[in-house]
Amino acid sequence: MKTIKWLAVVAFTLVAFACYTWNRSVTAQERDPDRVEGQMHELDVRIERAIDDGRMGEAGQLHEQRRALRERAERERAERERAERERAERERESQPRDRGIPRDFDPARHREEMEHRGHELEMRQLEIEVEMAQVKLEHEKMELRSNPMIMAIQAIDVAREKMEPEAARELFNDLLEESKHYPIKLHLRRSLIELNLQLGQREDAIRHLRAMALFSDEH
C-alpha cells in the first residue's frame, strides 16, 4: 500500500515538473495563436501515437501539456481582450464630451428639423398605405373579372342591352331552365322582369318577381 502511494506521489511530481518545464519554455513567439494551434495539433498527434504504442504514461504527460497550453492560450486571449477594452474605454473617456457638436448648434432648430422629418415620414407612410390599398383594390377587381359567375352576369347585362327585347326574353327563359347557379338565376329573373314589363307581359313579370321574393326555382 505504501508502495502504491509512493508511486502515485512520484507520478504526480513528474507530471507537475513536466508542466512547469513546459510553461517556462514558452517564448513570446510561441504565444502567437497560429503557433499555439500548431503546437496543440502536434501534441494531439504525439498523444495518439503514444496511445497506439501502449505508452500510456507518456500519453498522460502529453495530455497534461496540451491542457496547460490550451488554458494558457485562453488566459492570454482574455488578457488581450481586456486590455483592448480598457484602452478603448480610456480613449473614449479622454475625448471631450461635446466632440462632434458644432458650435452653432441650435437645440430648438434641431428639434424643429426632427419634427419636420417625423411629419415627412408619417406622410410617406400614409402614401405607402394608400398605394397598398390601391394595389389590393386592383387585385380584387382582377379576381372579380376572372370569376366565371361574375363574367356570366356581365354577359347577361350586355345581351339585354344589345339584343331585341323579345329575343333576349326567349334566351333568358331558356338559360333560366338550364342554369344551375342560383346567383345567375336571380340575375336572369331580374332581367326577365324588366323585359316582360317592357313587352307588356305583366303576368310573367309577376311570376318571376314572386319566385325571387319566395326564393323559388319555379320557371
C-alpha positions in Angstrom: 0.0 0.0 0.0 2.8 2.4 0.8 4.5 1.5 -2.4 1.4 2.5 -4.4 1.1 5.8 -2.6 4.8 6.4 -3.2 4.4 5.7 -6.9 1.4 8.0 -7.1 3.4 10.8 -5.5 6.3 10.2 -7.9 4.0 10.3 -10.9 2.3 13.5 -9.7 5.7 15.1 -9.2 6.9 14.1 -12.6 3.7 15.5 -14.3 3.9 18.7 -12.3 7.6 19.1 -13.2 6.9 18.5 -16.8 4.1 21.1 -16.9 6.3 23.6 -15.1 9.2 23.0 -17.5 6.8 23.3 -20.5 5.4 26.6 -19.2 8.9 28.1 -18.6 10.0 27.1 -22.1 7.3 29.1 -23.8 8.6 32.2 -25.5 6.9 35.3 -26.8 6.9 33.8 -30.3 5.0 30.8 -29.0 2.2 32.9 -27.8 1.1 33.6 -31.3 -2.4 32.0 -31.8 -1.4 30.2 -35.0 1.7 28.8 -33.5 -0.3 27.6 -30.4 -2.7 25.8 -32.7 0.1 24.1 -34.4 1.6 23.0 -31.1 -1.7 21.6 -29.9 -2.1 19.7 -33.2 1.4 18.3 -32.8 0.6 17.2 -29.3 -2.6 15.5 -30.5 -0.6 13.5 -33.0 2.0 12.5 -30.3 -0.8 11.6 -27.9 -2.4 9.3 -30.5 1.0 7.7 -31.3 1.7 7.1 -27.6 -1.7 5.5 -27.1 -1.3 3.3 -30.1 2.1 2.2 -28.8 0.8 1.5 -25.4 2.9 4.2 -23.7 0.1 5.4 -21.5 2.3 7.3 -19.1 3.8 9.4 -21.9 0.3 9.9 -23.3 -0.9 11.3 -19.9 2.1 13.7 -19.7 1.4 14.9 -23.3 -2.3 15.4 -22.5 -1.4 17.5 -19.4 0.9 19.6 -21.6 -1.8 20.1 -24.1 -4.3 21.1 -21.4 -1.8 23.6 -19.9 -1.1 25.0 -23.4 -4.8 25.5 -24.1 -5.5 27.1 -20.7 -2.6 29.5 -21.1 -3.7 30.4 -24.6 -7.2 31.2 -23.3 -5.8 33.3 -20.4 -3.7 35.3 -22.8 -6.6 35.8 -25.2 -8.8 37.0 -22.3 -6.0 39.4 -21.1 -5.6 40.8 -24.6 -9.3 41.4 -24.9 -9.5 43.0 -21.5 -6.5 45.2 -22.3 -8.2 46.2 -25.6 -11.4 47.1 -23.8 -9.6 49.2 -21.2 -7.7 51.0 -23.9 -10.9 51.8 -25.8 -12.5 53.0 -22.6 -9.6 55.2 -21.8 -9.7 56.7 -25.3 -13.4 57.3 -25.0 -13.1 59.0 -21.6 -10.2 61.2 -22.8 -12.4 62.6 -25.6 -14.3 65.8 -24.9 -17.9 65.4 -24.1 -19.1 67.9 -26.8 -16.8 66.5 -29.5 -18.6 66.4 -32.9 -21.2 69.0 -31.9 -20.9 72.2 -33.9 -20.5 75.5 -32.0 -23.6 77.0 -33.8 -25.8 74.1 -32.7 -29.3 75.3 -32.0 -31.4 72.8 -30.0 -34.7 74.5 -30.9 -33.9 74.4 -34.6 -32.7 70.8 -34.3 -35.9 69.8 -32.6 -37.9 71.6 -35.3 -36.0 69.7 -38.0 -36.6 66.4 -36.3 -40.3 67.1 -36.0 -40.4 68.0 -39.7 -38.6 64.8 -40.6 -41.1 62.9 -38.4 -44.0 64.5 -40.4 -42.4 63.6 -43.7 -42.0 60.0 -42.5 -45.7 59.9 -41.5 -46.8 61.3 -44.9 -44.6 58.8 -46.6 -46.2 56.0 -44.5 -49.7 57.2 -45.5 -48.7 57.3 -49.2 -47.4 53.7 -48.9 -50.7 52.7 -47.2 -52.7 54.3 -50.0 -50.6 52.6 -52.6 -51.0 49.3 -50.9 -54.8 49.8 -50.8 -54.9 50.7 -54.5 -52.9 47.5 -55.3 -55.3 45.5 -53.2 -58.3 47.0 -54.9 -56.9 46.3 -58.4 -56.2 42.8 -57.3 -59.8 42.3 -56.1 -61.0 43.8 -59.4 -58.9 41.3 -61.3 -60.3 38.4 -59.2 -63.8 39.6 -59.9 -63.1 39.9 -63.6 -61.6 36.4 -63.6 -64.7 34.9 -61.7 -66.8 32.9 -64.2 -70.1 33.7 -62.4 -69.4 37.5 -62.5 -68.5 37.3 -66.1 -71.7 35.4 -66.9 -73.8 38.1 -65.1 -72.0 40.8 -67.0 -72.7 38.9 -70.3 -76.4 38.8 -69.4 -76.4 42.6 -69.0 -74.6 43.1 -72.3 -77.1 40.7 -74.1 -80.1 42.6 -72.6 -78.7 45.9 -73.9 -77.7 44.7 -77.4 -80.4 42.2 -78.2 -84.0 42.9 -79.2 -86.3 42.6 -76.1 -88.3 39.6 -77.4 -85.2 37.7 -78.4 -83.5 38.5 -75.1 -86.6 37.3 -73.3 -86.7 34.0 -75.1 -82.9 33.5 -74.5 -83.1 34.3 -70.8 -86.1 31.9 -70.3 -84.0 29.1 -71.8 -81.0 30.0 -69.7 -83.2 30.1 -66.6 -84.2 26.5 -67.2 -80.7 25.3 -67.9 -78.7 27.2 -65.3 -77.8 25.5 -62.0 -76.3 28.6 -60.3 -78.7 30.5 -58.0 -77.0 33.9 -58.4 -77.2 33.7 -62.1 -80.9 32.6 -61.9 -81.6 35.6 -59.8 -80.0 37.9 -62.3 -81.8 36.3 -65.1 -85.2 36.7 -63.3 -84.4 40.4 -62.7 -83.7 40.9 -66.3 -86.8 39.0 -67.3 -89.0 41.2 -65.0 -87.7 44.3 -66.8 -88.1 42.7 -70.3 -91.6 41.4 -69.5 -92.8 44.8 -68.2 -91.2 46.4 -71.3 -93.1 43.9 -73.6 -96.4 44.2 -71.6 -96.1 40.6 -70.2 -97.3 41.6 -66.8 -98.2 38.1 -65.6 -94.7 36.7 -66.5 -93.1 39.6 -64.7 -95.1 39.0 -61.6 -94.3 35.2 -61.7 -90.6 36.0 -61.8 -90.9 38.6 -59.1 -92.8 36.1 -56.9 -90.1 33.4 -57.5 -87.4 35.9 -56.5 -89.2 37.0 -53.3 -90.0 33.5 -52.2 -86.6 32.1 -53.2 -88.3 29.7 -55.5 -86.8 27.9 -58.5 -90.0 27.5 -60.4 -89.8 28.6 -64.1 
